[in-house]
Amino acid sequence: MAKIEFGISLRQSDNVVEEAREAETQGYDFLTAGEHMFFHGPTTNGLITLAGAAAATTRIRLMTSITLIPLYPAAVLAKQIATLDRLSGGRFNLGVGVGGEYPKEFEACGVPVNQRGPRTDESLDVMIRLWTEDNVTYDGRFNKLSGVTLIPKPIQKPPPIWVSGRSDGAMKRTARFAQGWIPYMYTPEMLQKSIDKITGYSESRDSPVNPGIYLFFAVHEDPKRALKMCSEKLSTQYNQDFSNLVGKYALSGTPDQCIARLNEYVESGAKTVILSSACPPDYMEENQRLLAKTVLPAFTN
């Protein structure tokens, strides 16, 4: 079996330093943080959160999961990412998403929600050029640059880009811009089909896209308890009933059940797995520890 890389999402924003060091000690390959400007529950800014994690770690790679690209001016975001990549010693990975499930945050940021796709594509084009070129001139629909040079540039030129989503547009975006594909709320069957599509869109590429998956999880010796925790957490987080969706889109159950389900994603092509704890705050630390101790060794030893 090819080596599978695993990442873990930060659990709570007020404990970044300790959680980052814990994840690095437990052997995870990636530490991730998501974001929304506004959402159904508390959320932070991924870039700022990971800046704190960067200062507290030395090995683990950092990834936003995900950055809502259309809500930022491209030049501003390029500068922030370049700074974070240098701060982390070249360990930053940019997770990309278009958002749209909470239109109020687009309204608050003055961005029409129906422009999120083309804004994202243009921003990625602009940022890659700013990270890799000097004297950049760009005359786009949303961005105008007149011979500007970003200094200092990131250590990685460019930082690896991972696209998330479920749409055909996201798959085409992956083939055009990204090093990795990291969809969420996906079944193994959906993952395989999307990998095949991206491969078809990538005929002109020099290197293949790294296929991944983002999974919410709850591991417990009592499978009913795991299912209940995961369902309640995701139902609150996404403001909809997840009681019949956990088994389809998330990882829950005993360690053996989680290993079996995770193996389905690996057999469907996943080479990078990012996991996010879906349980009450008082069980999150144990949830992550149990995952690292009982589930991941089946794929890493």
N, C-alpha and C positions, 0 to 999 in steps of 0.2 A: 504494500500500500504506500502511495506517495505521502510525504509528510503533510499533515494538515496543520495549518496555523490557527490559533485561537485568540480571540480578543474578548475583553470584558468591558462593559460600560460602567462608568462611575455611577455609584448608587445615590449619593447625596452631595449636593454642592457645598455644604458647609464643612466637609471633611475630606477635601481633595488631597491634601498632602499625605495623610495616613492611608487613604484608599489606594492612591497611586503606588506608594511603596509596597503595600500589601499585594497588589496585583503583580508587580514586578517580582516580588519574592516567590509568589505562587507559580511563576513560570509562564504567564500569559505573554503572547507575542505582541498584542495590541491593547492599548487602553483607549476607550472612546468616550466621547461626550456629545450629546445632541443639543438641540436648541429650538426654541420658538420665541418670537417676540411676545406673543400672547397665546395662551392655549387653555385647555380645560383644567389644568392643574399647574403647579409650580414647575418652571423650567428656567435654565440659565442660558448664557451665551457660550457656545462650545469653544470658541477660540480663546476667550479669556480663561475659562475653566482649565483648558489644556495647558495654558501658559503656567499656571500654578503647578500642574502635574509635571511639566517639563523640568522645572527647577528642583523637583523632589526626586527625580529618577535619572538613570544613566543609560539604560538599555532598552526598555520597552518602547515600541513605536506608538505614536499618538495619531489618532484619527478622529475627525469630526463625523458624527453619525446622526444627523447630517448637518451641513451648513446650507441654509436657505439662500442660495446664490442670488435670486432675483431681488431680494430685499436690500442688497448692498450696491453702492456704486462700484463698478469693477476696479477702478484704480485704487480706491480705499481698501477694498478687500485684498487686492494683490499686495499692497504694502503690509497689511496686517499678517498675511500668511507668510510673506518673506521674512518678517520679523520673528514670527513664531518658529519657522524652520531653522533660523539661525540660533535662536535661543535654545532650541532643543538639540542642537548639534546635528541637524539634518535628519531628524526622526519623524517629521510631520507628514501625515497623509490627509489629503482633502477629500472628505466624503461630500458628495454633491446631491442635492435634491431641489425640486422646484416648489414643494409645498402645495398649498391650495386647499387643504382640508379645513382650514380655519381662516376664511376670507377677511375677518376683521383685522388680522395682523397686516394684511396687504393694504387695506384701507388706511390703517394707522400710519403706515410707512409711505403712503402716497404712491403706491405701485398698483396699477390695474391687474387684477388677478388673472385676467385672460392673456396677459403678456408674459406670464412667468416662463413659458417654454423658450420663446425667442430671446428673452432677456438672459436666461441662463446660458444658452449657446453662445451668444455674443460676448458675455462676460468671460466665459472660459477661453474663448479665442483671444480676447484682450489680455487676460491675465497670463496666459502661456507666453504670449509675445513679450510682455513686460518682464517676465522672469528669465527670459532666454535671449533677448535682443536689446540693443541700444538704439536710441533715436527712433522711437516707435511713433509712427503716424498711423492713425486709424480714423476712418470716416464711416461710422456705422449708424444704425437706426437709433441706438441708445447711448453710444459712446463716441466722443470726438477727442482724438489725441493729436497733438501737433509737435512731433519730434521730441518726445520726452524719454528720459532714461531713469529707470528705477534703480536707486543705489541706497543701501546694498541689496544685491539680489539674494534669493534664497541659496542655501548650500546645494540643495537638490535643484537641478534645472531641467524640468520643473519638478516640484513635489508631486509624488504619485497621486493620481486622481481616481477616486472610486465613485461610480454613479449608482444611485439608488433609484427605485421606482418600480412600476409594474407595466408601464405603457410601452407601446412600440417606439414612441419618441424617445423614451429613456434608453431603450436598447440601441437606437441609432446614435444617440449622444455618447453612449459607452464606446461604440465602435469608432467614433470620430475623435474623442478626446481622452478616453480613460485608460488606465492601466488595470483597473479592477471593476467588477460588477458585484454590487452588494444589495440585492433586493430584500424587502421585508414583507411580512404577511404573505408568504409564499409556501406552496406545497413542493415536495420533491419533484413532482411531475411538471409543475410550472417552471421550476428552476431548469430542468433539462431542456424544455422547449425554448426558454429564453436564451440559454447558452447556444443552442443550435441557430437561433435567429441572429444573435450577435456575431457568431462565426460567419454567417452568410453576409452580414453587413461589413465584415472586416477584411475583405479580400485584398484590399490595397495596403493593409498594415504589414509592418515588418515583424511584429511580435504579437503573440496571442494575448487576449484579455484574461486576467486571473479571475475565475469565477468564485464568488463567495455567497454567503447567506447571512442575514441578520435575524436572530431568533430571540424572542422572549422566552424565559425559562423559569421553572419552579421544580426543584428536586426535593423529594421527601420520601421517607420509607413508607409512608401511608399515601398511596396514589390518589385517594379521594381528597386528602388534604392538599396535595400538590395541585390538583385540578381546581379546587375551590379557590386557593390563593391566586392562581394565575388568572382565572376567570374574573374574580373580583377586581384585581389590579387593572387588567386591561379594559374592563367595562367602564371603570372610573376614568382611566387615562384617555380613552377614545370616545367617551360619552355614548356608548352603545352596548348592547348586550353581547358579551363574548362567550356565554355559557356553551354554545354549540360550535364555537369557532376555535377554541383552544386546541382541541385535538387535531385540527386541520392546519393551523398556522404557527403554533407555539410548541415548546418542548416542556412537557410536564409528566410527572410520575416518579416511580422508583428509579434508582440509578440504572438498573438493567433496562427498564422501559425507555429511559432517555438515551441510553447507548444504542438501542435498537432503532429508535426513531432518527437519531442523529446519523446513524449509518446509512439510512435511506437518502439523506441529503448528500452524503459523501459519495455514495454510489451514483447519484444523479449529476455529480461533477463538482460539488463544492470543495474548494481547496483552502478557503479561508472562512472561518465561522466566527461571527461576532455575536456574543451572548449578552442579554440584558435581563437583570433580575426582575421577575414579576411576582412579587409577594409583599407582605406587610413589612414596614421598616424594621421591626424587631426580629425578622427572620432573614433579612437580606445578607448579612454577614455570613451566617451559617449556610445559606443557600449557595453562595459563591464558594465557600470552603468545601462544601460537599461535592459540588460540581468538579472542582479542581482535584479532589481526592479520589472520587469514585467513578467519574464519567470520562474525563479527558484522558487518563492513562490508557484507555482502550484504543485511543487513536494516536498517541504520542510515544508509547513505549515499544 
